[in-house]
């Protein structure tokens, strides 16, 4: 009996897309890396014939082709291996898994799982080696918007044609996340644009000042946020009603079928539903996470479609979270197929357990999940019941830009093969 309890405790509450498949791939990656780690640093000093980049390309691609890596030297005898994503934020759970399975490999190696902030001169050299670009040629200006996003405008004298703008994007994409730190960039930086002339009377800065500028804007944003956790705030303000127009071909992923909702924090809903990335840290000073219950709507005349029953459920959930100082209910909505209740919680495992227990007490539908607003957690969820099936998730591999790019690559491959 005791062994069963321990196994239950060790089981992860939060699940993510294809976790079991990725887990085996990550184990194989670290096994291959450990077996060859001693050859990599000497190879960069031409002391053997080992090819580090070809090796990492091969073993990392087996984990997922949209993962990225960098070798960053710390000294003659030591190096950092940085593993991160390209633009696929849904892969962050996979990067987290790689971190959890990572083991120390002597003093020669350090591991980073998201690009850390490095010294400007080192990043300038990295950009020069990888793109032949010069970061010193860039200036920038920026501003903080009402959703706490920092929008940046870069200036480069040659950014007068589409071709040169793409070249600038290539150079900047290599350097920005290392200057700011990837986590801070993805959470706080909104739009990026490139122009060739300094705009009007706006104040501009050399690009080496970007880290300090971002830090100052983040502090400015944090001063706007509540001075205490949401769970301890009395009187959050009025409820605001918001209507949506879901598409006719709605795929029911995320909150795509949303029709109407009420919320105490409309800026959260605006930030999530406007198509831009969402990160909880832009709206909380206390490491709180914004999440939502997504549950299949009940049949007509079912007790749970009764308005009083819904209100009682929401009140129980809110009381359970606030009593334990774990968070609070911030909104509720109705979709074409699903119903939603929005939360902010200060601890995902403990808050998730509280929500789970309340929902089970009310015997809500089996098809129900606790999901997350954060873009980096889009592929994660918590089952309400142990036998709840996975939620309907986006086709991460083929949606949007990634899908178009992959289709184009396949067409090009077919053309090349026909010529052969």
Secondary structure, 3 states (H helix, E strand, C coil): CHHHHHHHHHCCCCEECCHHHHHHHHHHHHHHHHHHHHHHHHHHCCCCCCCHHHHHHHHHHHHCCCEEEEEEECCCCCEEEEEEECCCHHHHHHHHHHHHHCCCCCCCEEEEECCCCCCHHHHHHHHHHHHCCCHHHCEEEEEECCCCCEEEEEECCCCCCHHHHHHHHHHHHHHHHHHHCHHHHHHHEEEEEEECCCCCCCCCEEHHHHHHHHHHHHHHHHCCCCCCCHHHCCCCCCCEEEECCCCCCCCCCCCCCEEEEEECCHHHHHHHHCCCCCCHHHCCCCCCEEEEEEEECCCCCCHHHCHHHHHHHHHHHHHHHHHCCCEEEEEEEEECCEEEEEEEECCHHHHHHHHHHHHHHCCCCCCEEEEECCHHHCCEEEECCCCCCCCCCCCCCCCHHHHHHHHHHHHHHHHHHHHC
